[in-house]
Every structure is written in structure tokens, then in C-alpha cells.
Amino acid sequence: MKKPELDPDVADVAPTDSALTAYDEQHVVTYARLLQAESEGANWREVARIVLHIDPDRQPDRAQNAYLSHLARAKWVTEQGRLLRGAGSN
């Protein structure tokens, strides 16, 4: 697995593949930040603005969809344990 970027831009919707993707590997830090924010009870709008770089005031639907899909993917990746073990998308 390559070293992930610290603050990459995100797609409008996270992947839904049943296997780990290159996108997932690139966004491991994003996923960790989303999970931490959720555990701390952060407002999704602030998380979208800060972590996903999407302004929820200007693009509310896009921001919410990106937030929800990336948070769901972060949970899936964590539940699978794949990024925690450093498994690649071979």
C-alpha cells in the first residue's frame, strides 16, 4: 500500500466495490478523520467542509451525499479490517 495523502480531494460518492480499491488506499486518512469526527459527535456540515472540502451551504446535496457515502465506506473498510492490516487491492 502506498503512503496515503494527508488531505486529498474526494469524489462525489465513495466507492461501493466489494474489494478494497486504490481510491480507498488513497483516502485512508480521510476515512480515519471521518470516523473520528463521528465518534466525537461533530456536525456533518463542518466535517464536509473541513475533511471533504465541500461547502454544505453552497452544495448541500453534494456535501451530504459525499459525507454519507464516505462515512459508510470508512465503516466498511474498518469492519473488513483491510486498511488496518495494510492489505492492498491486489
N, CA and C of each residue as an Amber inpcrd file, in Angstrom:
protein
   270
   0.8500000  -1.1760000   0.0000000   0.0000000   0.0000000   0.0000000
   0.8880000   1.2280000   0.0000000   0.5810000   2.1710000  -0.8780000
   1.3080000   3.4350000  -0.9270000   1.0100000   4.2490000   0.3110000
   1.9050000   5.1660000   0.6090000   1.6490000   6.1050000   1.7040000
   0.4830000   7.0070000   1.2830000  -0.5880000   7.0660000   2.0830000
  -1.7580000   7.8770000   1.6940000  -1.4850000   9.3650000   1.8200000
  -2.1860000  10.1260000   0.9820000  -2.1220000  11.5840000   1.0790000
  -2.7860000  12.0040000   2.3790000  -2.3570000  13.1360000   2.9130000
  -2.9220000  13.5940000   4.1780000  -4.2700000  14.2860000   4.0250000
  -4.5020000  14.9520000   2.9050000  -5.7360000  15.7200000   2.7530000
  -6.1890000  15.7420000   1.2940000  -6.4590000  14.5720000   0.7050000
  -6.8230000  14.5430000  -0.7230000  -8.2590000  15.0090000  -0.9530000
  -8.4990000  15.5020000  -2.1610000  -9.8640000  15.8140000  -2.5610000
 -10.6240000  14.5010000  -2.7000000 -11.9320000  14.5760000  -2.6020000
 -12.7480000  13.3700000  -2.6730000 -13.6860000  13.4140000  -3.8630000
 -14.1090000  12.2360000  -4.2760000 -15.1370000  12.1120000  -5.3120000
 -16.4900000  12.4530000  -4.6890000 -17.4760000  12.6880000  -5.5240000
 -18.8090000  13.0000000  -5.0070000 -19.3970000  11.8280000  -4.2260000
 -19.0240000  10.6170000  -4.6010000 -19.5160000   9.4150000  -3.9390000
 -18.3470000   8.4580000  -3.7590000 -18.2640000   7.8600000  -2.5960000
 -17.2040000   6.8820000  -2.3210000 -17.4710000   5.5900000  -3.0860000
 -16.4330000   4.7930000  -3.2960000 -16.6230000   3.5150000  -3.9920000
 -17.5640000   2.5870000  -3.2200000 -18.1680000   1.6790000  -3.9440000
 -19.0300000   0.6790000  -3.3180000 -18.5840000  -0.7350000  -3.6870000
 -17.3970000  -0.8480000  -4.2540000 -16.8630000  -2.1570000  -4.6410000
 -16.8240000  -3.0800000  -3.4290000 -16.8570000  -4.3700000  -3.6830000
 -16.7730000  -5.3420000  -2.5960000 -15.3280000  -5.6700000  -2.2390000
 -14.4030000  -5.0150000  -2.9040000 -12.9760000  -5.1730000  -2.6060000
 -12.3660000  -3.7940000  -2.3920000 -11.2910000  -3.7630000  -1.6760000
 -10.5570000  -2.5230000  -1.4360000 -10.0620000  -1.9630000  -2.7650000
 -10.2010000  -0.6630000  -2.9500000  -9.7970000  -0.0220000  -4.2070000
  -8.5960000   0.8900000  -3.9830000  -8.0060000   1.3150000  -5.0790000
  -6.9130000   2.2900000  -4.9980000  -7.4280000   3.5760000  -4.3460000
  -8.6720000   3.9440000  -4.6370000  -9.2790000   5.1310000  -4.0290000
  -9.2970000   4.9850000  -2.5100000  -9.6900000   3.8110000  -2.0390000
  -9.7090000   3.5650000  -0.5920000  -8.3180000   3.7420000   0.0050000
  -7.3320000   3.1880000  -0.6450000  -5.9620000   3.3020000  -0.1530000
  -5.5100000   4.7560000  -0.1040000  -5.9050000   5.5370000  -1.1000000
  -5.5360000   6.9540000  -1.1410000  -6.2590000   7.7670000  -0.0830000
  -7.3990000   7.2860000   0.3720000  -8.2390000   8.0670000   1.2870000
  -8.3060000   7.5020000   2.7050000  -7.3370000   6.6890000   3.0730000
  -7.3290000   6.1090000   4.4110000  -7.3280000   7.1950000   5.4870000
  -6.6170000   8.2820000   5.2740000  -6.5940000   9.3670000   6.2540000
  -7.9570000  10.0540000   6.2990000  -8.5670000  10.2420000   5.1550000
  -9.9140000  10.8240000   5.1030000 -10.8880000   9.9550000   5.8870000
 -10.8310000   8.6490000   5.6710000 -11.7170000   7.7310000   6.3800000
 -11.4890000   7.8150000   7.8860000 -10.2420000   7.8550000   8.2880000
  -9.9320000   7.9410000   9.7260000 -10.4750000   9.2380000  10.3100000
 -10.3330000  10.3210000   9.5820000 -10.8300000  11.6170000  10.0630000
 -12.3570000  11.6030000  10.1780000 -13.0230000  10.9830000   9.2110000
 -14.4870000  10.8850000   9.2680000 -14.9470000  10.0770000  10.4680000
 -14.2960000   8.9520000  10.6990000 -14.6700000   8.1100000  11.8360000
 -14.4160000   8.8100000  13.1630000 -13.3030000   9.5180000  13.2460000
 -13.0010000  10.2520000  14.4770000 -14.0290000  11.3540000  14.7030000
 -14.3480000  12.0900000  13.6480000 -15.3270000  13.1720000  13.7720000
 -16.6790000  12.6260000  14.2250000 -17.0830000  11.4980000  13.6400000
 -18.3630000  10.9120000  14.0420000 -18.3210000  10.4960000  15.5120000
 -17.2230000   9.8930000  15.9350000 -17.1290000   9.4320000  17.3290000
 -17.1540000  10.5970000  18.3090000 -16.7350000  11.7640000  17.8490000
 -16.7350000  12.9560000  18.6940000 -18.0230000  13.7580000  18.5840000
 -18.9520000  13.2910000  17.7440000 -20.2340000  13.9690000  17.5940000
 -20.1750000  15.2470000  16.7700000 -19.1950000  15.3390000  15.8950000
 -19.0440000  16.5410000  15.0630000 -20.2350000  16.6890000  14.1140000
 -20.5680000  17.9070000  13.8220000 -21.6360000  18.2140000  12.8780000
 -21.1880000  17.8190000  11.4700000 -22.0330000  17.0840000  10.7480000
 -21.6550000  16.5980000   9.4220000 -21.3010000  17.7320000   8.4750000
 -21.9450000  18.8980000   8.6580000 -21.6790000  20.0240000   7.7620000
 -20.2400000  20.5170000   7.9120000 -19.7860000  20.5930000   9.1510000
 -18.4030000  21.0110000   9.3940000 -17.4180000  19.9710000   8.8720000
 -17.7630000  18.7080000   9.0480000 -16.9030000  17.6340000   8.5580000
 -16.8140000  17.6970000   7.0290000 -17.9420000  17.9130000   6.3780000
 -17.9380000  18.0280000   4.9200000 -17.0500000  19.1850000   4.4720000
 -17.1590000  20.2840000   5.1660000 -16.3800000  21.4690000   4.8130000
 -14.8780000  21.2430000   5.0290000 -14.5220000  20.7190000   6.1860000
 -13.1140000  20.6030000   6.5700000 -12.4430000  19.3700000   5.9680000
 -13.0880000  18.2340000   6.0790000 -12.4550000  16.9780000   5.6620000
 -12.6590000  16.7050000   4.1710000 -13.8780000  16.9510000   3.6840000
 -14.1830000  16.6220000   2.2950000 -14.0040000  17.7880000   1.3300000
 -13.8110000  18.9820000   1.8550000 -13.6120000  20.1870000   1.0410000
 -14.8280000  20.5200000   0.1810000 -16.0090000  20.2600000   0.7280000
 -17.2520000  20.5910000   0.0320000 -18.0490000  21.5160000   0.9290000
 -18.4470000  22.6610000   0.3940000 -19.1910000  23.6510000   1.1650000
 -20.6670000  23.2570000   1.2270000 -21.1610000  22.8610000   2.4010000
 -22.5560000  22.4320000   2.5080000 -23.5620000  23.5640000   2.3460000
 -23.1240000  24.8060000   2.4760000 -24.0330000  25.9300000   2.2490000
 -24.2500000  26.1610000   0.7600000 -23.2200000  25.9340000  -0.0260000
 -23.3070000  26.1490000  -1.4700000 -23.7900000  24.9090000  -2.2090000
 -23.4280000  23.7250000  -1.7050000 -23.7880000  22.4730000  -2.3630000
 -24.2830000  21.4610000  -1.3110000 -25.4490000  21.7310000  -0.7290000
 -25.9140000  20.8830000   0.3780000 -26.1200000  19.4110000   0.0090000
 -26.7020000  19.1340000  -1.1310000 -26.9510000  17.7440000  -1.5160000
 -25.6420000  17.0110000  -1.7940000 -24.7670000  17.6570000  -2.5320000
 -23.4650000  17.0520000  -2.8340000 -22.6860000  16.7980000  -1.5460000
 -22.6780000  17.7680000  -0.6530000 -21.9400000  17.6340000   0.6050000
 -22.4890000  16.4900000   1.4420000 -23.8000000  16.4170000   1.5750000
 -24.3880000  15.3680000   2.3990000 -24.1860000  13.9870000   1.7780000
 -24.3670000  13.8830000   0.4720000 -24.1620000  12.5950000  -0.1970000
 -22.7150000  12.1340000  -0.0720000 -21.7760000  13.0510000  -0.2640000
 -20.3610000  12.6950000  -0.1450000 -20.0450000  12.2830000   1.2880000
 -20.5480000  13.0370000   2.2320000 -20.3090000  12.7110000   3.6420000
 -20.8460000  11.3210000   3.9760000 -22.1000000  11.0700000   3.6400000
 -22.7210000   9.7910000   3.9850000 -22.0440000   8.6150000   3.2890000
 -21.7220000   8.7820000   2.0090000 -21.1180000   7.6580000   1.2880000
 -19.6970000   7.3860000   1.7650000 -18.9370000   8.4400000   2.0550000
 -17.5690000   8.2380000   2.5350000 -17.5520000   7.6970000   3.9700000
 -18.4800000   8.1270000   4.7950000 -18.5540000   7.5950000   6.1480000
 -18.9280000   6.1170000   6.1100000 -19.8850000   5.7610000   5.2630000
 -20.2710000   4.3520000   5.1270000 -19.0950000   3.5220000   4.6280000
 -18.3470000   4.0550000   3.6810000 -17.1830000   3.3270000   3.1620000
 -16.1110000   3.2040000   4.2450000 -15.9040000   4.2510000   5.0050000
 -14.9280000   4.1970000   6.0940000 -15.2860000   3.0990000   7.0860000
 -16.5620000   2.9870000   7.4040000 -17.0050000   1.9390000   8.3250000
 -16.8120000   0.5620000   7.7050000 -17.1460000   0.4200000   6.4320000
 -16.9760000  -0.8610000   5.7470000 -15.5040000  -1.2700000   5.7470000
 -14.6400000  -0.3460000   5.3720000 -13.2070000  -0.6330000   5.3190000
 -12.6940000  -1.0270000   6.7010000 -13.1420000  -0.3330000   7.7240000
 -12.7070000  -0.6370000   9.0850000 -13.2430000  -1.9890000   9.5400000
 -14.5120000  -2.2540000   9.2490000 -15.0990000  -3.5390000   9.6360000
 -14.4100000  -4.6990000   8.9370000 -13.9940000  -4.4790000   7.7140000
 -13.2670000  -5.5090000   6.9800000 -11.8490000  -5.6670000   7.5210000
 -11.3460000  -4.6160000   8.1930000 -10.0080000  -4.6630000   8.7700000
  -8.9070000  -4.5530000   7.7450000  -9.2560000  -4.2400000   6.5310000
  -8.2770000  -4.2700000   5.4480000  -7.2480000  -3.1700000   5.5560000
  -7.6700000  -1.9590000   5.8070000  -6.6970000  -0.8800000   5.8860000
  -5.8830000  -0.9650000   7.1710000  -6.4990000  -1.5000000   8.2100000
  -5.7800000  -1.6390000   9.4720000  -4.6470000  -2.6460000   9.3420000
  -4.8320000  -3.6580000   8.5020000  -3.8000000  -4.6440000   8.2820000
  -2.8450000  -4.2340000   7.1850000  -3.2010000  -3.1640000   6.4400000
  -2.3400000  -2.7250000   5.3460000  -2.4520000  -3.5670000   4.1070000
  -3.5690000  -4.2850000   3.9470000  -3.7390000  -5.1160000   2.7640000
  -3.9640000  -4.2430000   1.5470000  -3.4020000  -4.6570000   0.4350000
  -3.5590000  -3.9190000  -0.8110000  -4.7720000  -4.3750000  -1.5740000
  -4.9770000  -3.8120000  -2.7430000  -6.1330000  -4.1290000  -3.5810000
  -5.7390000  -5.0900000  -4.6900000  -4.8760000  -6.0280000  -4.4070000
  -4.3820000  -6.9540000  -5.4210000  -5.4870000  -7.7690000  -6.0140000
